[in-house]
Amino acid sequence: MNNMFFEQSINDFLESISSDEPVPGGGSVGVYNAATGMALVIMALKISIKKANNKDKLINLIKRSQFVIDALKVSLIEDIECFSSLMKTKNKPNKNETENKIRQVATNEAAIKATDVPISAASHCVAGLHIAHEAITICRKTILSDVYTGANMINTSCQSILLNVDANISLITSEAKRNSYSKEKNKLMIEASDLLHLIKQ
């Protein structure tokens, strides 16, 4: 995984986002936001563990939360890389039938990858919301606002990340694949929203 992104300061990251370059864009920024929300949940768990009688469940949730963050870090880099690859296909030569066919194949493959990545990232968000739902039952009441904030951020990120599915799906030639991705996208959006509703109850 390319670690150059994670060596940036927050200021450099913000400048990268606000530049005229297409990456980092909505997908990678959404993933970063989800990881930040997950970090808030971890903070709440770590504060709660200090005075907990039974620490095992809290420790388990912290480990699972860290796994989600690590997975989101991978998704963030993958999002930048796959979108960059998709953009490059538009610059491939297209002067004759052979070149046109090569470009179409390359675009289709890049679009599939650029759709796989947000689907995967959104599934990590859903996993994070499951953890947040468990966390509200065992975290200290004085820190629950951070769990709620983290869950809100994760859900918003999930919905935003999945916008990339809509952006890339039309470039996929297989109707079966397009339908499959659409169904998975809708499933993840609904599951994330339902989990957030449960967390806020």
Solvent accessible surface area in square Angstrom, and as a share of the most:
residue,aa,sasa,rsa
1,M,124,0.55
2,N,73,0.37
3,N,81,0.42
4,M,141,0.63
5,F,28,0.12
6,F,72,0.30
7,E,138,0.62
8,Q,69,0.31
9,S,59,0.38
10,I,126,0.64
11,N,92,0.47
12,D,66,0.34
13,F,13,0.05
14,L,103,0.51
15,E,103,0.46
16,S,28,0.18
17,I,55,0.28
18,S,93,0.60
19,S,52,0.33
20,D,138,0.72
21,E,108,0.48
22,P,68,0.43
23,V,33,0.19
24,P,15,0.09
25,G,23,0.22
26,G,58,0.56
27,G,4,0.04
28,S,1,0.00
29,V,46,0.26
30,G,6,0.06
31,V,2,0.01
32,Y,81,0.31
33,N,47,0.24
34,A,0,0.00
35,A,18,0.14
36,T,54,0.31
37,G,0,0.00
38,M,1,0.00
39,A,46,0.35
40,L,40,0.20
41,V,0,0.00
42,I,13,0.07
43,M,75,0.33
44,A,0,0.00
45,L,0,0.00
46,K,107,0.45
47,I,50,0.25
48,S,4,0.02
49,I,32,0.16
50,K,147,0.62
51,K,158,0.67
52,A,25,0.19
53,N,162,0.83
54,N,106,0.54
55,K,83,0.35
56,D,106,0.55
57,K,92,0.39
58,L,4,0.02
59,I,71,0.36
60,N,71,0.37
61,L,0,0.00
62,I,29,0.15
63,K,137,0.58
64,R,87,0.32
65,S,0,0.00
66,Q,77,0.34
67,F,144,0.60
68,V,7,0.04
69,I,17,0.09
70,D,67,0.35
71,A,17,0.13
72,L,2,0.01
73,K,74,0.31
74,V,67,0.38
75,S,2,0.01
76,L,4,0.02
77,I,9,0.05
78,E,55,0.25
79,D,14,0.07
80,I,34,0.17
81,E,91,0.41
82,C,7,0.04
83,F,63,0.26
84,S,35,0.23
85,S,56,0.36
86,L,5,0.03
87,M,68,0.30
88,K,139,0.59
89,T,8,0.04
90,K,122,0.52
91,N,128,0.65
92,K,78,0.33
93,P,80,0.50
94,N,68,0.35
95,K,184,0.78
96,N,81,0.41
97,E,151,0.68
98,T,92,0.53
99,E,44,0.20
100,N,51,0.26
101,K,136,0.58
102,I,104,0.53
103,R,68,0.25
104,Q,103,0.46
105,V,75,0.43
106,A,20,0.16
107,T,26,0.15
108,N,29,0.15
109,E,109,0.49
110,A,13,0.10
111,A,0,0.00
112,I,36,0.18
113,K,97,0.41
114,A,3,0.03
115,T,0,0.00
116,D,60,0.31
117,V,4,0.02
118,P,2,0.01
119,I,23,0.12
120,S,45,0.29
121,A,1,0.00
122,A,0,0.00
123,S,45,0.29
124,H,43,0.19
125,C,0,0.00
126,V,10,0.06
127,A,40,0.31
128,G,0,0.00
129,L,0,0.00
130,H,76,0.34
131,I,4,0.02
132,A,0,0.00
133,H,60,0.27
134,E,51,0.23
135,A,0,0.00
136,I,31,0.16
137,T,99,0.58
138,I,57,0.29
139,C,11,0.06
140,R,86,0.31
141,K,178,0.75
142,T,116,0.67
143,I,20,0.10
144,L,29,0.14
145,S,73,0.47
146,D,35,0.18
147,V,0,0.00
148,Y,71,0.27
149,T,62,0.36
150,G,0,0.00
151,A,0,0.00
152,N,55,0.28
153,M,42,0.19
154,I,2,0.01
155,N,19,0.09
156,T,78,0.45
157,S,2,0.01
158,C,0,0.00
159,Q,41,0.18
160,S,43,0.28
161,I,1,0.01
162,L,1,0.01
163,L,111,0.55
164,N,32,0.16
165,V,1,0.00
166,D,75,0.39
167,A,67,0.52
168,N,9,0.05
169,I,24,0.12
170,S,87,0.56
171,L,67,0.33
172,I,1,0.01
173,T,97,0.56
174,S,42,0.27
175,E,111,0.50
176,A,74,0.58
177,K,87,0.37
178,R,73,0.27
179,N,75,0.38
180,S,67,0.43
181,Y,24,0.09
182,S,41,0.27
183,K,149,0.63
184,E,62,0.28
185,K,25,0.11
186,N,71,0.36
187,K,124,0.53
188,L,9,0.04
189,M,59,0.27
190,I,106,0.54
191,E,56,0.25
192,A,0,0.00
193,S,53,0.34
194,D,78,0.41
195,L,10,0.05
196,L,20,0.10
197,H,115,0.51
198,L,77,0.38
199,I,0,0.00
200,K,114,0.48
201,Q,146,0.65
